[in-house]
Amino acid sequence: MTQLLIFILAAYGMTTILVYGSIFNGLRDLIHKWGNNELAPFNFLGSFLSGLISCMLCTSTWVGFFFSLTIFSPVNHFIGLNEYFSIFFDGMFAAGSVWAINGIVEWFEENRPSNK
């Protein structure tokens, strides 16, 4: 159960850093320029990546795929599903978990008492 919690928190942390982290500002700006430039080579890939790094749900899906392939597969470990299918469902699990945590965080940000 601890592994599951670590998977969820690591997916949330990595997704938050990729989407909002200041350390990736330059890389995100470069990808957005690439995706918006119609004359750039492989513009379709730049456009895809630009949309991906702007969305918590999209990025967390791919983070879940990455974690499943490299670190730990909760679906394979707890349910015993085929390794190839578990990669897909780990991505969906990470996306849902990150989306739920992000929704809670955004709710608290919107309902924060003002200092006025």
N, C-alpha and C positions, 0 to 999 in steps of 0.2 A: 504494500500500500504506500509505503514511503517513496518507492520508485515512481509510482504514478504521480504523486504530488510534486516530486522533483521534475518529472517530465513536463507537467503543466506549468510550473513556475519558470522553468528554463525556456520553454516555448514562449511564454508571455514576455520574459525579459529580452530574449533575442529579437522577437518581433517588435517590441517597443523601441529597442535600440536601432533597428533597421529603418523603422518608419519615422521616428521622432528624434533620434539621437543626434546631437550636434556634431559628433565625430564623423558622421556620414553626410553632412550638409553638402560638401563639395561634390561628392560622388552622386548624390541625388540630383543636384543641379545639373551636372553633366549628363546624366541619363535623361532628365526632363528635356534638356536642349536637344539631345540626340533624337528623342521621340517626337519632338515638335518640328524638327527640320525635315521637310519633305524631300530634300535633295540628298540627305545623308544615306550612306550605304546601310543596308539592313534596317531601314526605318521601321519596319513592322516589329522587329525585335526590340528596338528602342522604345517604341510606343507601348508594347506589352510590358516591358520592365518598368516604364514610367508609371503605368497604371498599377502595377504590382506593388511598388514601394510606397504608394500613396494610400494603401488600403490595409488596415489591420487584419481584416478577415482573409484577404488574398495572400498577404505575406505569411500569416500564421499557417495557412495550408501548406505552403512550400517549406516552411520551417519544420512542420510536422513530418513531411516526407523526408527531409534531410536528417532529422533526429532518428527517424525510424531506420534509415539506412546506415547511420553511423554510430549511434549511441545505444538506443534501447527501443524496443517495439512493445508498447503496452498491450496491444491487441493480440499479438503473437504470444506474449508471456502469460497473460491472464485468461485469454479465451482459447488459445491454441490454434488460431486460424492459420491458414496457409501463409507462408512468408510474403508472397507477392500480393495477396489480397490485404494482408495486414498493413503494408506500406500505405495503401490507399486510405484505409480506415484510420490509421494513425494520423494522417494529414487532416482528415475530417474531425477527428477527436481533438487535435491541437487547435484547429480553427474554432470549434465550438467552445472550447475551454477559454481560449484567449478572448473570443468575442464576449463571453459572459463576464470575465474579469474586467475587460475594457469597459463594458456597459456599466458595471458597478462603479468603476473609477470615474467615468464621465458623469454619472448621476451625482456623485459626491462633489465633483468640480462645479456642476451647475447649481447645486443646492447649498453651496458654501455660504455661511452667513457673512454679510458685508460688514466692514468696519465703520460704516457711516453712522 
